[in-house]
Amino acid sequence: MPSTSPQVASILQSTLVDLIDLSLIGKQAHWNVHGPQFRSVHLELDEVVSDVRLWSDTVAERLAQLGVSPDGRADTVASTSQVDDIGAGPIGADKVVQLLSERLDAASQNIKDALPELEEDLLSQDHLIAIGQGLDKHAWFLRSQIK
């Protein structure tokens, strides 16, 4: 089994909890969105959540491949996620689009900032590059709806 540095493991674990939190936030928004763009935003949120869940699985499996136990427990996500909350209750579609695009951008930026530190593990770096690109794409799709 390959070994990994604590730095690589920390970056992957941090990315994992952020992705899990993004998926939960996406579902929270999905359940509470309302307004003129309801249907399109509601459906788009399902696409975002689906991709983010897939990416979290990719990161968790990479951690396991490296001999590190991935930690996606609720208390770990709640205490270590870098993703800002969107609050509870009904939320207008325009606000959902703005808030979620900001959070996707921030998560992508966290990945971009960490990439130089992953040069010792190019396979992990490659995974995170692809995830960052996907986050950027979803943020762009959401931003394109802002008037």
C-alpha positions as CSV (number, residue, x, y, z in Angstrom):
1,M,0.0,0.0,0.0
2,P,1.5,3.4,-0.9
3,S,2.1,5.8,1.9
4,T,1.3,9.4,1.9
5,S,2.6,12.5,3.7
6,P,0.4,14.0,6.4
7,Q,0.2,17.1,4.2
8,V,-1.4,15.2,1.3
9,A,-3.7,13.4,3.6
10,S,-4.8,16.7,5.3
11,I,-5.6,18.3,1.9
12,L,-7.6,15.3,0.7
13,Q,-9.5,15.1,4.1
14,S,-10.2,18.8,4.0
15,T,-11.5,18.5,0.4
16,L,-13.6,15.6,1.4
17,V,-15.4,17.4,4.2
18,D,-16.0,20.5,2.0
19,L,-17.5,18.3,-0.7
20,I,-19.8,16.5,1.7
21,D,-20.9,19.8,3.1
22,L,-21.5,21.2,-0.4
23,S,-23.7,18.2,-1.1
24,L,-25.7,18.8,2.0
25,I,-26.0,22.6,1.3
26,G,-27.1,21.8,-2.2
27,K,-29.8,19.5,-1.0
28,Q,-30.9,22.0,1.6
29,A,-31.2,24.6,-1.1
30,H,-33.0,22.1,-3.4
31,W,-35.7,21.4,-0.8
32,N,-36.2,25.1,0.1
33,V,-35.9,27.0,-3.2
34,H,-38.8,29.0,-4.5
35,G,-39.6,31.7,-6.9
36,P,-39.8,32.3,-10.7
37,Q,-36.8,30.1,-11.5
38,F,-37.9,27.3,-9.1
39,R,-38.0,24.4,-11.6
40,S,-34.7,25.1,-13.4
41,V,-32.8,25.8,-10.2
42,H,-34.4,22.9,-8.4
43,L,-33.3,20.5,-11.2
44,E,-29.8,22.1,-11.5
45,L,-29.2,21.6,-7.8
46,D,-29.7,17.9,-8.2
47,E,-27.0,17.9,-10.9
48,V,-24.6,19.8,-8.7
49,V,-25.3,17.5,-5.7
50,S,-24.9,14.4,-7.8
51,D,-21.5,15.5,-9.1
52,V,-20.3,16.7,-5.7
53,R,-21.3,13.4,-4.1
54,L,-19.4,11.5,-6.9
55,W,-16.3,13.7,-6.3
56,S,-16.5,13.2,-2.5
57,D,-16.4,9.4,-3.1
58,T,-13.4,9.8,-5.4
59,V,-11.5,11.7,-2.7
60,A,-12.5,9.3,0.0
61,E,-11.4,6.4,-2.1
62,R,-8.1,8.1,-2.8
63,L,-7.5,8.6,0.9
64,A,-8.2,4.8,1.4
65,Q,-5.9,3.9,-1.4
66,L,-3.2,5.9,0.4
67,G,-3.8,4.0,3.6
68,V,-5.6,6.9,5.3
69,S,-9.1,6.4,6.8
70,P,-11.4,9.0,5.3
71,D,-13.6,10.7,7.8
72,G,-17.0,11.9,6.6
73,R,-18.9,11.7,9.9
74,A,-21.4,14.4,10.5
75,D,-19.5,15.9,13.5
76,T,-16.3,16.0,11.5
77,V,-18.0,17.8,8.6
78,A,-19.7,20.2,10.9
79,S,-16.5,21.1,12.8
80,T,-14.0,21.2,9.9
81,S,-15.8,22.3,6.8
82,Q,-14.6,25.6,5.3
83,V,-17.9,26.0,3.4
84,D,-20.2,28.8,4.6
85,D,-23.7,27.9,5.6
86,I,-26.7,29.2,3.7
87,G,-29.1,29.2,6.6
88,A,-32.4,27.4,7.0
89,G,-35.9,28.0,5.6
90,P,-37.3,29.1,2.3
91,I,-34.9,30.8,-0.1
92,G,-35.5,32.5,-3.4
93,A,-34.1,31.0,-6.5
94,D,-32.0,34.1,-7.2
95,K,-30.4,34.0,-3.8
96,V,-29.8,30.2,-4.1
97,V,-28.0,30.8,-7.4
98,Q,-25.8,33.5,-5.8
99,L,-25.0,31.7,-2.6
100,L,-24.3,28.3,-4.1
101,S,-22.1,29.8,-6.9
102,E,-20.1,31.6,-4.2
103,R,-19.6,28.4,-2.2
104,L,-18.6,26.4,-5.3
105,D,-16.1,29.1,-6.2
106,A,-14.7,29.2,-2.7
107,A,-14.3,25.4,-2.6
108,S,-12.6,25.4,-6.0
109,Q,-10.3,28.2,-4.8
110,N,-9.3,26.1,-1.7
111,I,-8.4,23.3,-4.1
112,K,-6.4,25.6,-6.4
113,D,-4.5,27.0,-3.4
114,A,-3.6,23.4,-2.3
115,L,-2.4,22.1,-5.7
116,P,1.3,23.1,-5.3
117,E,1.4,21.2,-2.1
118,L,0.3,18.0,-3.9
119,E,3.2,17.8,-6.3
120,E,4.6,14.8,-4.4
121,D,1.4,12.9,-5.3
122,L,0.4,13.7,-8.8
123,L,-2.5,11.3,-8.9
124,S,-4.2,13.0,-6.0
125,Q,-3.3,16.4,-7.6
126,D,-4.9,15.2,-10.8
127,H,-8.1,14.2,-9.0
128,L,-8.4,17.6,-7.4
129,I,-7.7,19.4,-10.6
130,A,-10.6,17.6,-12.2
131,I,-12.8,18.3,-9.2
132,G,-11.9,22.0,-9.2
133,Q,-12.7,22.2,-12.9
134,G,-16.1,20.6,-12.2
135,L,-16.8,23.0,-9.4
136,D,-15.9,25.9,-11.6
137,K,-18.2,24.7,-14.3
138,H,-21.2,24.4,-11.9
139,A,-20.4,27.8,-10.4
140,W,-20.3,29.3,-13.9
141,F,-23.6,27.6,-14.9
142,L,-25.2,29.1,-11.8
143,R,-23.7,32.6,-12.2
144,S,-24.9,32.7,-15.8
145,Q,-28.5,32.9,-14.4
146,I,-27.7,36.1,-12.3
147,K,-29.2,39.2,-13.9
